[in-house]
Amino acid sequence: MEIDLRGKTAIVTGAGRGIGRVIALTLAREGVNTVALDIREEELAALAGEFAARRFEGMQQVCDVTDAASVQAAVDAAVAKYGRIDILVNNAGVAPVGAVEAFDEEAWDLCQAVNLKGVFLMSRAVVPVMKAQRSGRIINASSFAAIVPAIGAAAYAASKAAIVSFTRVLAGELGPWNITVNAYAPGMIPTELNRFAEAPPEVQERLLDTLTLRRWGRPEDVANLVCFLASDLAGYITGALIDV
């Protein structure tokens, strides 16, 4: 049994660094035409250099997932170059922290805008393309914070819990067109966003003791799941939340 994604076209948001970057590179390595979106131009420039060095097929475009015009422009560019969109990975996210009683309203709004509205806007933009193809895969980043209480991260947890319901509803809406919609919930995977691996040793030990496998996760662990969910092997899986 082999996962074969060759010739497919994917859009990955938040692809400039962290898990998104690894997802984009992994898909490209599997032969996917990979459209990498991020709000940080310098991160995309570095990624473009890596694509060129490895002779990966793809393109990079600055995109603000909270802005409908920016989102539509990115989707239009992908369709103009590759003629179709087979996979959308809604990875972009922010994770502000703080107790509810002292939490900043602007930080709350930004978190919901990027983590939730961004998924809505990107999904809405690709749906007509996927419907016309009568096929597609939408894969959304949720979080372990949607499953257990993430004390001090109410804004993030609320946005990621909402993603789970959004995923299930969209799966129901798009099923008749052979479009699946699933979500993945990364656990403790050190990134620049959460800095788990930079915590004091005693904090790391305490966190690792809560994990079944007693090790940090790797971005590659998420990317491998994304490849499976994007493939024909996962054609009868939809509306699911899968822990990593």
N, C-alpha and C positions, 0 to 999 in steps of 0.2 A: 504494500500500500504506500503510495507516494503522494504527498501534497504537491500539486502542480498549479502554480499561479502565473506561469509564463504568459506574457502578452496582455495581462489584465492591467487596468489603470486604477490607481489608488490616490486618494487625497488624505494626507495626514496633517492634522492641525497641531500647533505647538511642537513642531518638528525641529526646532532650532537646537534644543538641548534635552538632556534627561531621557526619560522613557520614550518620548516622542521621536527623538533623534534616532534611538536604537530601533524603534519600530520602522521608521522610514528606511534606514539602511538595510534592515533585515528583509523588508518587502522588495527593495531594489535588488538585493542579492538573489532573491528568488525569481528574478526576471520580470518584476512588476514595473510598469511605467509609473514612477512615484512622484507625485506632486506634493512638495513639502511647503507648508504654510506656517508662518510665524510672524509676530509683530516686530521682531528684532532683526533688522536687516543684516547686522554684522554676523549674527549666528547663522543666517541663511547663506551668507557668503562663504563662511567656513565649511558648511555642509556641501555647497556646490563644488568646492575644491576637492572634497572627499569623493563625491560622486564622479567627478572627472578623473581622479586618480584611479578609481576602481572600474572606470568605464561603465558605470551604471546609467541606465536611461531614466531621465526624470527632469523636473524643473522645480525652481524655487521661486516663491512669490510672497512678498510682504502682504499680510492680511490681518485685519482686526476682526476677530470673530464676533465682536459685539456690534459691528456695523453692517447693516444689511447690504449696502452698496458695495462695500469692500468684499464681502462674502460672495455676492453674485459675480463680481468681476473675476474673482479667483476661479470660481466654478466655470464661468464662460471661457476663461483662458485654457483651462484643462480640457474642456470639450473641443475647443478650437484646435488644440494641438493633437489630441489623441482620439477624438471622435466619440468617446464614451467615458463613463465613470462606473467602474465595477465595485469599488470599495471606498467607503468613507470611514476613517478612524477619527472620531472626535476625542482627541487627547488633550487639547489645550486646557489649562487650568491654573488657578491661583489658590493659595491656602493661607489666608490671614488667620492669626490666632488672637485669642483674648477672651476674657470672661464676658458673658452677655451684658452684665450690668455696666460695664465700662467700654463696650465695643463701639467703634466708630461707625456711624451710619454710612459714610462714603465707602468704607472698606466692605461693609455688608453688601452694598449695592454693586460694587465692582466684582465681588465674589460671585454673586448671582448672575451678573451680566456675562462674565467669562465662562463660568462653569455650567450654567444652565441655558441662558439665552443664546450663547454661542453654539451650543449643541442644536437648539431649535432652529437657528438661522441656517446653519450648515446643512442640516437634514432637509429643511424645507427647500433649499436651493438645489439639492441633488435629486430629490424625489421625482420631478418630471423627467429627468434624464433616465433614471433607473426604470421608471414606469414604461417609457418608450422602448427600452431594451427588454422589458419583462424579466429583469433579473437585477440583483444587486445585494450588497452586504453593507449594513451600517453597524458600526461597532463603537460603543460609547464607553468612555472612562467613568466608572463610578469609583467606589473606594470602600475599604473595610470600615471607614467611618460611617457608611450608610447602614452598617449591620450592628455595630456595637457603639455605645456612647463614646464620642471623642471629646472628652472634657477639655474646655478651652478652645474648641474649634467648631462652635455652633454654626457659623455661617457656612463653613466648608461642608460640614456633615449634612446640613439641610439641603445644600445644593446637590450633593452626591446622592442623597436619598431620593430627591426629586428625579434624578436621572433614571433611577430604577423604574419608577412609574411611567415616566415618559417613554422609556424603551419598550415597556410592555404594551402601552397604548399604540405606539407607532408600529410595533410588530403586528398588531391586530389590523391596523389600517392597511398595511402594505403586503400582507400575506398573499392576497389574491394575485399579485403581480410577481410572485416568486422572489420577493425581496425580504431578506431576513434582517432582524434588528436585535442585537444582543449587547450586553454590557459586561465589563470585566471589573473586578474589584481588587486592585493591588493591595497587598498588605504592607509589611515593613520593607520597602525597597529604597535604600538610600539614594537621594538625589539632591541637587542644589536647592530644591524646594523645601525638603523636610530636614536635611542635614543629620539624619539618624547616625551615620558613621562618624560624625564629628562630636557627638555627645561625650561627656565624661565616661570613662570605662565602667563605673558603677551603674550609670544610667543605661548604657548599652547592655550590660549584663541583665539588668532588670527587664528590659524590653525583650531581649532574646529569650529569656526564660518563659515568656508568654507564648512563644511560637512552637508549634509542633515539631518542625524540622530543626529548630535551634540554630538557624543561620539567617543572615539577611537574604532577602530576595534579590534577584538581579534583573535589570531591565530586559535582558534577553528572555527571562521567564515569561514576561508579559508579551514580548514580541512573538514568541513561539505560539502562544495561545491565539494571538491576533491572526497569525498565518493560518492556523487551523480553522478559525471561525470564518475567515475570508474564502476558504476553499470549498470545493464541491463536497468534501467529506462532511461538512457541517450543514448541508443543505436542508436538513430536517430539524435543526435547532434554531429556535427563535423565541424572543421574549425572555431570554434567560439572563440571569446574573451569575457569573462564574468567578469564584474566588481564585486569586493567584497568591 
